[in-house]
Amino acid sequence: MFFVMLALPALFGLTLVGEGIYQMAHYDRGWFNVGLGGVFLVVVAFGYFFLRGVV
């Protein structure tokens, strides 16, 4: 059940990264979405390790 709590935020972060890559492929500004998605994924990973007691 613990992994299910992290699945939705991780998918949201991956969606932001994917949308940014799509925008960059069409010569739009997508760096913000890629950066925001990356930060979001790092926060999710940190939360996972924090709740598991590793950090």
C-alpha positions as CSV (number, residue, x, y, z in Angstrom):
1,M,0.0,0.0,0.0
2,F,2.9,2.3,0.7
3,F,4.0,2.2,-3.0
4,V,0.5,3.2,-4.1
5,M,0.8,6.4,-2.2
6,L,3.9,7.3,-4.2
7,A,2.6,6.1,-7.6
8,L,0.3,9.1,-8.3
9,P,2.8,11.8,-7.4
10,A,5.5,10.1,-9.4
11,L,3.1,9.9,-12.4
12,F,2.4,13.6,-12.0
13,G,6.1,14.4,-12.1
14,L,6.6,12.2,-15.1
15,T,3.7,13.9,-16.9
16,L,5.4,17.3,-16.3
17,V,8.7,16.0,-17.7
18,G,7.0,14.4,-20.7
19,E,5.0,17.6,-21.4
20,G,8.2,19.6,-21.2
21,I,9.9,17.3,-23.6
22,Y,7.0,17.5,-26.0
23,Q,7.0,21.3,-25.9
24,M,10.8,21.4,-26.5
25,A,10.3,19.0,-29.5
26,H,7.9,21.6,-31.0
27,Y,10.3,24.5,-30.3
28,D,8.4,25.9,-27.4
29,R,9.7,26.7,-23.9
30,G,9.5,23.4,-22.1
31,W,12.5,23.7,-19.7
32,F,10.3,25.0,-16.9
33,N,8.1,21.9,-17.0
34,V,11.1,19.6,-17.2
35,G,12.7,21.3,-14.3
36,L,9.5,21.4,-12.2
37,G,8.8,17.7,-12.9
38,G,12.4,16.8,-12.0
39,V,12.2,18.7,-8.7
40,F,8.8,17.0,-8.0
41,L,10.3,13.6,-8.6
42,V,13.2,14.3,-6.3
43,V,10.8,15.4,-3.6
44,V,8.8,12.2,-4.1
45,A,12.0,10.1,-3.9
46,F,13.1,12.0,-0.8
47,G,9.7,11.5,0.8
48,Y,9.9,7.8,0.1
49,F,13.3,7.4,1.7
50,F,12.3,9.7,4.6
51,L,9.2,7.7,5.4
52,R,11.1,4.4,5.1
53,G,13.6,5.6,7.7
54,V,16.6,5.6,5.4
55,V,17.3,9.3,5.7
